[in-house]
Amino acid sequence: MRSETPAAPANDSAPGDGLVKAGVVLFAIGAVATLVTVAPLFLGTDPFPTVAYTVSMLMGVGFAVAAAGVLRSIAAQRRQARSGAAAPVQAR
């Protein structure tokens, strides 16, 4: 019956999904830090200490981590496609 939910939850996570999620979080933190550190330039207040600018670097780190997750997912899909193509086709 299609209307019933499966007894065991389906594991839909692919390799690299965790890296992409972590990269998004790091990118968001870096983006907020970048907005905060740029705000004093427009408001005419004193700039933040160097630590605030260092946290802004998380934006680039998050992008790199997410890109690594995407590349890992692509590699896993290619391996899966190659193993499926190498399997012999059975006649019906």
Steps between C-alpha positions, in 0.01 A plus 500: 500500500646827393323710760679328789822636638799265495586322825864609488594857409673525166858621508507752216833659591768471237875526550596864538165621635649564843780707352253708301288566810806593706623723218168683487512566874860626483417716198200653681708579809767658281243700304348644818847580634584673172188716522581586860860595423405713198222685685736741687633624166153624405399611850815697570581318824823342619595178317481165674810317625695260279314199639180615331676513164643153564150362557405650164743255341256220588298606196773376268567194713132409492495534124801268471350241736169501311684466169693202639168341598361552150813348345478203736137448403589518129777243548264262681238533226761431233620189685142381530433561129817315399414200716149496353632520143749218563227261617384260228155561357265206549245410233136474606 
